[in-house]
Amino acid sequence: MKPNIGIVNALVRITFGVAILSWTTAKMVKQPWRDSYLCIAMLAAMKIAEGVTRFCPLTALLEKYQEQTAEKEVETTVINPT
C-alpha cells in the first residue's frame, strides 16, 4: 500500500477527524439512540485512519480510473498509414 496523499493532507485529515470524532462522541453520550452519530463517528475514524496511513482508497480509485481512460484514448487514436 503506497501512500497517495501528502503530509499536509494527512495532518488535515487527522485534525478534522479527531475534531469530528470528539464532537460525535459527545453527542452520542447525550443521545445514544440516534444512529446518525454512530455513522458520522465511523466516517471520522476512517478519516483518521487515512491520515495515519497516508492512503485514501477513493484517491487511489480515481487515479486508477484516470490511468485507464488515458490508455483508452491512446488506443483509440488511429494512425492513417496513407
Buried (B, 14 or more C-beta within 10 A) or exposed (E): EEEBBEEEBBEBBBEBBBEBBEBBEEBBEEEEEEEEBEEBBEBBBBBBBBBEEBBBEEEBEEEEEEEEEEEEEEEEEEEEEE
